[in-house]
Amino acid sequence: MATAQDPTLAFKRLEPADIFEALDALGFRASGQFLALNSYENRVYKLGIEDDEDIVVKFYRPGRWSDESILEEHDFAWELAETDIPVVAPLEIDGETLFKTGPFRLAVYPCRGGRPPELDNEDQLRQLGRFVARIHLVGETADFEHRPRVDIESYALNSRDFLLEAGFIPDEMQGVYAGIADDVIAGVEQCFERTGHVAELRLHGDFHPGNVLVAGEAFHIVDLDDTRSGPAVQDLWMFLSGDREEQTPQLNTLLDGYQEFRRFDARELNIVEALRSLRIMYYAAWIARRWDDPAFKQAFPWFDSRRYWDEHILALREQVSLMQEPPLEWRDF
């Protein structure tokens, strides 16, 4: 059992005994069934509970979010769930959703199963579009106070600067990376300038197939850990895959569903590849920032290899070209 009171050290050394003790303090009696779920930013586990349904417990990574920002995430999840959007919101116990036991902060969720949606299934894509629109109808009714924005500074500028200073990029490739990163940032800025002003609203923020579970006819939307403010298309573009010919019908099906509930601003299609570029840059810096966590070395053993940086730079070059192409076509009728 981890005894360290330093939150960061305790988080790295989190053991089953810590998890069972934390749940026991909240009144849950674990049956002994225990499964670590696929999460790197936080520690997330599925646990069996005696004479009750399984639960999922999330231990928050220290230093990433303030208590206020976590509670704002929880409040948004409940706000969505209370309008019958199938978001899996944290359980409320004695009026609280964020709990502290020793050095840990945690939340408990009902366990919901299912498979990721099939992106070639038009019915599922259309339903996803409807859900995104309904999330945005709620999201535009208020503003976040403690959550970040989808912006160039946090996703690209900070990521570029961190990677260049942290020593992960091979010395002989630093100049190449710096040059292509600057080209990407310039391309992103041009895409946003071309788009003009678009509304920002509260978003899921990290809406991709892995954060949707489909079980029969039921959908479950999970993991609002990255909820933030930004343009509506941020919650749509990650459901587009393949080349332009493949993405175009996917987009149209998504927006067919979306427009049943909320008007979509077509100008935002100009920033789809810009948002993809921001995510690629942010993802590399995210791994680098977490590299002292043993879980990341185990999950991403190729990260500090030359091959990784060759492929990363190539991906950025491709994004520079893609950002210069016309946006995807949408039949708005």
C-alpha positions in Angstrom: 0.0 0.0 0.0 1.3 3.4 -0.9 2.0 5.5 2.2 3.6 8.6 0.5 1.7 11.8 1.3 3.2 13.6 -1.6 0.3 13.5 -4.1 2.5 13.1 -7.2 4.5 10.2 -5.6 1.4 8.6 -4.2 -0.3 8.8 -7.6 2.6 7.0 -9.3 2.6 4.3 -6.6 -1.2 3.8 -6.4 -2.0 0.3 -5.5 -5.2 -1.8 -5.2 -5.1 -1.4 -1.4 -5.3 2.4 -1.8 -8.3 2.0 -4.1 -10.2 -0.3 -1.9 -9.5 1.8 1.2 -10.7 5.0 -0.6 -13.9 3.3 -1.7 -14.5 1.8 1.7 -14.4 5.3 3.1 -17.1 6.3 0.7 -19.3 3.4 1.8 -18.6 1.0 -1.1 -17.8 -2.6 -0.3 -15.6 -4.0 -3.1 -16.2 -7.6 -4.1 -12.6 -8.0 -5.2 -13.2 -7.8 -8.9 -10.8 -5.2 -10.3 -9.8 -4.0 -13.8 -7.6 -1.2 -14.8 -9.2 0.7 -17.7 -7.4 2.3 -20.6 -6.5 5.8 -19.2 -3.1 7.4 -18.9 -3.9 10.9 -17.8 -5.7 9.7 -14.7 -6.0 6.3 -13.1 -9.3 4.7 -13.8 -10.6 1.3 -12.6 -13.7 -0.8 -12.9 -14.6 -2.5 -9.6 -17.2 -5.0 -8.5 -19.3 -4.0 -5.6 -21.0 -6.4 -3.2 -24.7 -6.7 -3.9 -24.7 -3.8 -6.2 -23.8 -2.7 -9.8 -20.1 -2.3 -10.8 -18.6 1.1 -10.5 -15.8 3.0 -12.2 -13.5 5.1 -10.0 -11.2 7.9 -11.4 -8.2 9.0 -9.4 -7.2 12.5 -10.7 -3.6 13.2 -11.7 -2.2 15.8 -9.2 -1.5 19.2 -10.5 -3.5 19.0 -13.7 -6.8 20.5 -12.7 -7.8 22.6 -9.7 -10.7 21.5 -7.6 -12.8 24.2 -9.1 -12.1 23.1 -12.6 -12.9 19.5 -11.8 -16.2 20.5 -10.1 -17.0 22.6 -13.2 -16.6 19.5 -15.3 -18.8 17.5 -12.9 -21.5 20.2 -13.0 -21.5 20.3 -16.8 -21.8 16.5 -16.9 -24.8 16.6 -14.6 -26.3 19.5 -16.6 -26.1 17.4 -19.7 -27.4 14.3 -18.1 -30.4 16.1 -16.6 -31.5 17.0 -20.1 -31.5 13.3 -21.1 -28.3 13.4 -23.0 -26.6 10.0 -22.3 -23.5 11.5 -20.5 -22.2 9.3 -17.7 -22.0 11.8 -14.8 -20.2 11.2 -11.5 -22.1 9.8 -8.6 -23.2 12.2 -6.0 -22.6 11.0 -2.4 -23.9 13.2 0.5 -24.1 16.1 -2.0 -20.5 15.8 -3.2 -18.9 14.5 -6.4 -15.2 15.1 -5.8 -13.7 13.3 -2.9 -10.3 13.4 -1.1 -8.8 10.5 0.8 -5.2 11.0 1.9 -3.2 12.4 -1.0 -5.8 11.4 -3.6 -8.7 13.2 -5.3 -11.2 10.9 -6.9 -14.7 10.6 -8.4 -17.0 7.6 -8.8 -19.1 6.8 -11.8 -21.7 4.2 -12.7 -20.2 1.5 -14.9 -21.5 1.5 -18.5 -20.4 -0.9 -21.2 -20.4 -1.0 -24.9 -18.3 -0.7 -28.1 -17.0 2.3 -29.9 -19.4 3.5 -32.7 -18.9 2.3 -36.2 -17.9 5.3 -38.4 -19.2 3.6 -41.5 -22.6 3.2 -39.9 -24.8 6.1 -41.0 -27.4 5.6 -38.3 -24.8 5.8 -35.6 -23.1 8.8 -37.2 -26.4 10.7 -37.5 -27.2 9.9 -33.9 -23.8 11.2 -32.8 -24.5 14.4 -34.7 -27.8 14.8 -32.8 -26.0 14.2 -29.4 -23.3 16.8 -30.2 -25.9 19.4 -31.1 -27.8 18.7 -27.9 -24.6 19.1 -25.9 -24.0 22.4 -27.6 -27.5 23.6 -27.0 -26.7 23.2 -23.3 -23.1 24.4 -23.6 -24.1 27.7 -25.1 -26.4 28.7 -22.2 -23.5 29.6 -19.9 -19.7 30.0 -19.8 -16.9 28.1 -18.0 -15.0 30.1 -15.4 -12.3 27.6 -14.6 -11.8 25.5 -17.7 -9.4 26.3 -20.5 -10.1 27.1 -24.2 -9.2 25.4 -27.4 -6.6 27.9 -28.6 -3.3 28.2 -30.5 -1.2 29.2 -27.5 -1.9 26.2 -25.2 -2.1 23.6 -27.9 0.7 24.7 -30.3 2.9 27.5 -29.0 3.4 26.0 -25.5 3.8 22.5 -27.0 6.5 23.6 -29.5 8.4 25.6 -26.8 8.2 22.7 -24.3 9.5 20.1 -26.8 12.3 22.3 -28.0 13.5 22.9 -24.4 12.9 19.5 -22.9 15.5 17.6 -24.9 13.3 14.9 -26.4 13.9 15.8 -30.0 17.3 14.5 -31.3 19.8 17.4 -31.6 20.2 17.0 -35.4 16.4 17.3 -35.8 15.6 20.3 -33.6 16.0 22.8 -36.4 13.8 20.8 -38.7 11.1 20.5 -36.0 11.3 24.2 -35.1 10.8 25.1 -38.7 7.9 22.8 -39.5 6.3 23.7 -36.2 6.4 27.4 -37.1 4.9 26.5 -40.5 2.1 24.6 -38.8 1.4 27.5 -36.4 1.3 29.9 -39.3 -1.1 27.6 -41.2 -3.4 27.3 -38.2 -3.5 31.1 -37.8 -4.3 31.5 -41.4 -7.2 29.0 -41.1 -8.6 30.9 -38.2 -8.2 34.2 -40.0 -10.0 32.8 -43.0 -12.8 31.5 -40.9 -13.4 34.8 -39.1 -15.2 35.1 -35.7 -17.1 32.0 -34.7 -18.9 31.4 -31.4 -17.2 29.6 -28.6 -19.3 27.4 -26.2 -18.8 24.8 -23.6 -17.8 21.5 -25.3 -17.1 17.9 -24.6 -13.6 18.9 -25.8 -12.2 15.4 -26.5 -15.1 13.8 -28.4 -13.8 10.8 -30.4 -15.0 7.2 -30.9 -13.2 6.0 -27.8 -15.3 8.3 -25.6 -18.6 6.9 -26.9 -19.9 3.4 -25.9 -22.6 1.8 -28.0 -24.6 -1.1 -26.4 -27.4 -2.2 -28.7 -29.5 0.9 -29.3 -28.1 2.7 -26.2 -25.3 5.3 -26.4 -23.1 6.3 -23.4 -20.9 9.4 -23.6 -18.0 9.3 -21.2 -14.9 11.2 -20.1 -15.4 15.0 -20.0 -12.0 15.3 -18.4 -10.9 17.6 -21.2 -14.1 19.7 -21.4 -13.3 23.3 -22.4 -14.6 26.2 -24.5 -14.2 26.3 -28.2 -15.8 26.2 -31.6 -18.6 23.6 -32.2 -16.6 21.7 -34.9 -14.1 20.6 -32.2 -16.7 18.0 -31.0 -17.3 16.8 -34.6 -14.0 16.5 -36.5 -12.6 13.6 -34.6 -15.4 11.3 -36.0 -14.0 11.9 -39.5 -11.4 9.4 -40.7 -9.8 8.4 -44.0 -9.1 10.6 -47.0 -11.2 13.5 -48.3 -13.4 11.2 -50.3 -14.2 9.2 -47.2 -14.6 12.1 -44.8 -17.0 14.0 -46.9 -20.0 11.6 -46.6 -19.1 11.1 -42.9 -19.3 14.9 -42.3 -22.6 15.2 -44.1 -24.2 12.4 -42.1 -23.0 13.9 -38.9 -24.3 17.3 -39.8 -27.6 15.9 -41.0 -28.1 14.8 -37.4 -26.6 17.9 -35.9 -28.9 20.3 -37.8 -32.0 18.5 -36.5 -31.3 20.3 -33.2 -28.9 23.2 -33.8 -27.7 25.3 -36.7 -24.1 24.6 -37.7 -21.9 27.5 -38.9 -20.3 26.3 -42.1 -17.4 28.6 -41.8 -16.0 26.3 -39.0 -15.2 23.7 -41.7 -12.2 26.0 -42.5 -10.6 25.0 -39.2 -11.0 21.2 -39.2 -7.4 20.6 -40.3 -6.2 23.4 -38.1 -7.7 21.7 -35.1 -6.2 18.4 -36.2 -2.8 20.1 -36.4 -3.2 21.5 -32.9 -4.0 18.1 -31.6 -1.0 16.5 -33.2 1.3 19.0 -31.7 -0.4 18.9 -28.3 -0.3 15.1 -28.2 3.5 14.9 -28.6 4.1 17.5 -25.9 1.5 15.7 -23.6 3.6 12.5 -23.8 6.8 14.4 -23.1 5.3 16.2 -20.1 4.3 12.8 -18.6 7.5 11.0 -19.4 8.5 10.7 -15.8 5.3 8.6 -15.2 6.3 4.9 -15.6 2.9 4.2 -17.2 3.9 6.4 -20.1 7.2 4.8 -20.7 5.4 1.4 -20.8 2.6 2.6 -23.1 4.7 4.7 -25.5 8.2 3.0 -25.6 8.8 4.3 -29.1 8.4 8.0 -28.1 12.0 8.9 -27.6 13.2 7.2 -30.7 14.4 9.0 -33.9 11.7 7.1 -35.9 9.0 8.7 -33.8 10.2 12.2 -34.5 10.7 11.4 -38.2 7.1 10.3 -38.4 5.9 13.3 -36.3 7.6 15.8 -38.5 6.2 14.1 -41.6 2.7 14.3 -40.1 3.2 18.0 -39.5 4.4 18.5 -43.1 1.2 16.8 -44.3 -0.9 19.1 -42.1 0.7 22.2 -43.6 -0.5 20.9 -47.1 -3.9 19.9 -45.9 -4.5 23.3 -44.3 -4.0 24.9 -47.7 -6.7 22.8 -49.3 -10.4 23.9 -49.5 -12.6 22.8 -46.6 -14.7 19.6 -46.8 -17.9 20.0 -48.8 -21.2 20.1 -47.0 -24.5 19.9 -48.7 -26.6 22.3 -46.5 -30.1 21.8 -47.6 
